[in-house]
Amino acid sequence: MEIAELSDLLVWAAATTFAVAMIAFAIDLGRRTDERLEARTEARATVGAGASGAVAAPDGAGPAADVGHGGPARRRAAGIGLSTSWLGTAMLGVAILLRGLAAGRTPWANMYEFTLVGSFVAMVVFLVWNLRRDVRFLGAFVTGLVTLFVVVGLNSFHVAATGVQPALQNYWLVIHVGVAITATGIFTVAFVLSVLQLLRDARETGSPFLTRPGFRWLDRMPAPAALESMSFRLNAVGFVMWTFTIIGGAIWAEDAWGRYWGWDPKEVWSFIIWVVYAAYLHARTTRGWSGRRAAWFVVVGYACVLFNFTGVNLIFNGKHSYSGIS
């Protein structure tokens, strides 16, 4: 078996492991939802019996009391989800390393490799963040999104592990593209937080659709303001890295093509992404934009990121057409 084939097998194994983690996290979320519902039922029964002094905790604690802020230490399904997430991330990391060895270069020179490394970064952000703060409530969504990305990469973007064009044989491939992928991974986790913020806020404000019993799991999410705060911090870090991506790309473009900026489709959309996230950060910090408006800014920004990665590479012809897909 060749190194490239072993890499592909590990990627499939990682995707399977992430799917298992997603299921485990979903089971944990479902159980936590049932526990809260049972606690409320028991509290109301106690109130009916006249023991009003013993009922403040279950409902008064709020949904964020044990989600994202410590909570019960032992949750078996969540533990399985975390363990399999670490395992899948390790396998994906090894697969990326083997891909680089097979190609004899940095393993992020085409859409397939960008997908793998971006997914790897998103998982690392989630797992490392969970070491500092309990964010297991994100597990089902981050692992689900990463599973989707990896499977799509394998089925739609996969190309043979070969060398790169002369223009890419430069140390800037490591710096420029590496920083761009890292920013994309951070934006991915921030996007998940903003979507959860929108859903949680809509449920709290009485959305006819989201107030249905099937969406009780949203009550286990932190408050919308807490979700927004977490998303903002990640987006601020991602924005700084995206700024460096554009600056580094301009320096590399001058070295490779003799000009800093040429309005290439990839350059234009990278700038659009920068403008959207800059507007979001500015509006939130100086104009007081918060809540749904800020969250929708993040959703639009991430949509631009996805289009820059897929649409620009597959639809437009330019100097950045390195997808490798024929």
C-alpha positions in Angstrom: 0.0 0.0 0.0 1.3 3.4 -1.0 1.5 6.3 1.5 -1.2 8.3 -0.4 -3.6 5.3 -0.2 -2.9 5.0 3.5 -3.7 8.7 3.9 -7.0 8.3 2.1 -7.9 5.3 4.3 -7.2 7.3 7.4 -9.3 10.2 6.1 -12.2 7.8 5.7 -11.6 6.4 9.2 -11.5 9.9 10.6 -14.8 10.8 8.9 -16.4 7.6 10.4 -15.0 8.5 13.8 -16.4 12.0 13.6 -19.8 10.6 12.7 -19.7 8.4 15.8 -18.7 11.5 17.9 -21.6 13.5 16.4 -24.1 10.7 17.3 -22.7 10.5 20.9 -22.9 14.3 21.4 -26.4 14.3 20.0 -27.4 11.5 22.4 -25.9 13.5 25.3 -27.8 16.6 24.2 -31.0 14.6 24.0 -30.5 13.1 27.5 -29.8 16.5 29.0 -32.9 17.9 27.4 -35.0 15.0 28.9 -33.4 15.5 32.3 -34.3 19.2 32.3 -37.9 18.4 31.3 -38.2 15.9 34.1 -36.8 18.3 36.6 -39.3 20.9 35.6 -42.2 18.4 35.9 -41.0 17.3 39.3 -40.7 21.0 40.4 -44.2 21.8 39.3 -45.5 18.7 41.2 -43.7 19.9 44.3 -45.2 23.3 43.9 -48.6 21.7 43.7 -47.9 20.0 47.0 -47.1 23.3 48.7 -43.3 22.9 48.9 -42.6 26.2 47.1 -39.3 26.7 48.7 -37.7 23.7 47.1 -38.4 24.6 43.5 -36.3 27.5 42.6 -33.3 25.6 41.4 -34.6 23.6 38.4 -36.2 26.4 36.5 -34.3 29.3 37.9 -30.9 27.9 37.1 -31.5 28.6 33.4 -30.3 26.6 30.4 -26.7 27.9 30.6 -26.2 26.9 34.2 -24.7 23.5 33.4 -23.9 23.9 29.7 -20.7 25.7 28.8 -20.0 26.7 32.4 -18.8 23.6 34.1 -22.0 21.6 34.9 -22.0 18.0 36.0 -18.6 16.4 35.7 -19.8 13.0 34.3 -21.7 12.6 31.1 -21.0 9.3 29.5 -22.2 10.0 26.0 -20.4 13.3 26.0 -17.3 11.6 27.2 -17.5 9.1 24.3 -18.1 12.1 21.9 -14.9 13.8 23.2 -12.8 10.7 23.1 -13.8 9.8 19.5 -13.3 13.5 18.5 -9.8 13.4 19.8 -9.2 10.1 18.0 -10.7 11.3 14.7 -8.7 14.5 14.9 -5.5 12.5 15.5 -6.2 10.2 12.5 -7.0 13.2 10.3 -3.7 14.9 11.4 -1.8 11.8 10.5 -3.6 11.5 7.2 -2.6 15.1 6.3 1.0 14.4 7.3 1.1 11.3 5.1 -0.5 13.2 2.3 2.3 15.8 2.5 5.0 13.0 2.5 3.4 11.3 -0.5 3.3 14.6 -2.5 6.7 15.8 -1.2 5.3 19.2 -0.3 3.1 21.1 2.2 -0.3 19.3 2.2 -2.6 22.3 1.4 -2.1 23.1 -2.3 -5.6 22.1 -3.6 -9.2 22.0 -2.6 -9.1 18.5 -1.3 -6.2 19.3 1.0 -7.6 22.6 2.0 -10.8 20.8 3.1 -8.9 18.3 5.2 -6.7 20.9 6.9 -9.6 23.3 7.5 -11.6 20.6 9.1 -8.6 19.6 11.2 -8.2 23.2 12.4 -12.0 23.5 13.3 -11.7 20.3 15.4 -8.5 21.5 17.1 -10.2 24.8 18.0 -13.2 23.0 19.4 -11.2 20.4 21.4 -8.6 22.9 22.7 -11.2 25.4 23.7 -13.1 22.6 25.6 -9.9 22.1 27.7 -10.4 25.6 29.0 -14.2 25.8 29.0 -16.9 23.3 28.8 -18.2 23.7 25.2 -19.4 20.2 24.7 -22.8 21.6 23.6 -21.0 22.5 20.3 -19.9 18.9 19.8 -22.7 17.5 17.7 -22.7 20.5 15.4 -18.9 20.9 14.9 -18.4 17.2 14.3 -21.4 17.0 12.1 -20.1 19.9 9.9 -16.6 18.5 9.8 -18.0 15.0 8.8 -19.8 16.7 6.0 -16.8 18.6 4.8 -14.5 15.6 4.9 -16.9 13.3 3.0 -17.5 16.0 0.4 -13.8 16.5 0.1 -13.2 12.8 -0.5 -16.0 12.4 -3.0 -15.9 15.6 -4.9 -12.4 17.3 -4.5 -10.0 14.3 -4.2 -7.0 14.4 -6.5 -3.8 12.4 -6.7 -1.0 13.5 -4.4 1.5 15.1 -6.8 3.7 18.2 -7.0 2.5 21.7 -7.5 2.9 24.4 -10.2 6.1 26.4 -10.2 4.3 29.5 -8.9 3.4 27.5 -5.7 6.9 26.3 -5.1 7.5 28.9 -2.5 7.7 29.3 1.2 4.7 31.6 1.0 2.6 28.5 0.3 3.2 27.5 3.9 2.6 30.9 5.4 -0.1 32.5 3.2 -2.3 29.4 2.7 -1.6 28.0 6.1 -2.9 31.2 7.8 -5.9 31.3 5.5 -6.8 27.7 6.4 -6.4 28.4 10.1 -8.7 31.5 9.8 -11.3 29.4 7.9 -11.3 26.8 10.7 -11.8 29.4 13.3 -14.6 31.1 11.2 -16.3 27.6 11.0 -16.6 27.3 14.8 -17.8 30.9 15.1 -20.4 30.3 12.4 -21.8 27.3 14.4 -22.1 29.6 17.5 -23.9 32.3 15.5 -26.4 29.8 14.0 -27.1 28.4 17.5 -27.5 32.0 18.7 -30.1 32.7 16.1 -32.0 29.5 16.8 -31.9 30.0 20.6 -33.0 33.7 20.3 -35.9 32.7 17.9 -37.1 30.1 20.4 -37.0 32.5 23.3 -38.9 35.1 21.4 -41.7 32.7 20.5 -41.0 31.5 17.0 -44.0 29.2 16.1 -41.6 26.7 14.5 -38.8 26.6 17.0 -41.1 26.5 20.1 -42.2 23.0 19.1 -41.2 20.1 21.4 -38.7 18.8 18.9 -36.5 21.9 19.6 -36.4 21.6 23.4 -32.7 20.8 23.0 -32.2 24.5 22.3 -33.0 25.1 26.0 -29.7 23.4 26.8 -27.7 26.0 24.9 -26.2 29.0 26.7 -28.1 32.2 26.5 -28.0 34.1 23.1 -25.8 36.8 24.6 -23.2 34.2 25.8 -23.2 32.5 22.3 -22.7 35.9 20.7 -19.8 36.8 23.0 -18.0 33.5 22.2 -18.6 33.9 18.4 -17.3 37.5 18.6 -14.0 36.5 20.2 -13.4 33.7 17.6 -14.3 36.0 14.7 -11.9 38.7 16.0 -9.0 36.2 16.0 -10.1 34.9 12.6 -10.3 38.4 11.2 -6.7 39.2 12.3 -5.5 36.0 10.6 -7.5 36.8 7.4 -6.0 40.3 7.3 -2.5 38.7 7.4 -3.7 36.3 4.6 -4.5 39.2 2.3 -1.2 41.0 3.2 0.8 37.9 2.7 -0.9 37.1 -0.5 -0.1 40.5 -1.9 3.6 40.1 -1.0 3.6 36.7 -2.7 1.8 38.0 -5.7 4.4 40.7 -6.2 7.1 38.1 -6.0 5.4 35.6 -8.3 3.6 37.8 -10.8 5.2 41.3 -10.4 2.2 43.0 -8.9 0.6 43.2 -5.5 -3.0 43.3 -6.6 -4.6 42.3 -9.9 -8.4 42.0 -9.1 -8.2 38.2 -9.6 -11.5 36.5 -8.6 -9.8 35.0 -5.5 -8.3 38.3 -4.5 -11.7 40.1 -4.9 -13.6 37.6 -2.9 -10.9 37.4 -0.2 -11.3 41.2 0.1 -15.1 40.9 0.2 -14.7 38.5 3.1 -12.4 40.9 4.9 -14.9 43.8 4.4 -17.8 41.7 5.7 -16.0 40.7 8.9 -14.5 44.2 9.4 -18.0 45.6 9.1 -19.3 43.1 11.6 -16.6 43.8 14.1 -17.0 47.6 13.7 -20.7 47.5 13.9 -20.7 45.4 17.1 -18.0 47.3 18.9 -18.7 50.9 17.9 -22.4 51.0 16.7 -23.8 48.7 19.3 -25.0 46.1 16.9 -25.8 42.9 18.7 -28.2 40.0 18.8 -29.7 38.8 15.5 -28.1 41.5 13.4 -24.6 40.6 14.5 -25.3 36.9 14.1 -26.6 37.4 10.5 -23.4 39.3 9.7 -21.4 36.2 10.7 -23.6 33.9 8.6 -23.2 36.2 5.6 -19.4 36.3 6.2 -19.1 32.5 6.4 -21.2 32.1 3.3 -18.7 34.3 1.5 -15.9 32.1 2.9 -17.5 29.0 1.5 -18.1 30.6 -1.9 -14.5 31.8 -2.0 -13.4 28.3 -1.4 -15.8 26.5 -3.8 -17.5 28.8 -6.2 -14.4 30.9 -7.0 -12.3 27.8 -7.6 -14.8 25.9 -9.7 -16.6 28.7 -11.6 -14.0 31.4 -12.3 -10.7 31.1 -14.1 -7.9 33.0 -12.6 -4.3 32.8 -11.3 -5.6 31.1 -8.1 -7.3 28.2 -10.0 -5.4 25.5 -8.2 -8.3 23.1 -7.3 -6.7 20.3 -9.3 -10.1 19.2 -10.4 -10.4 18.6 -14.1 
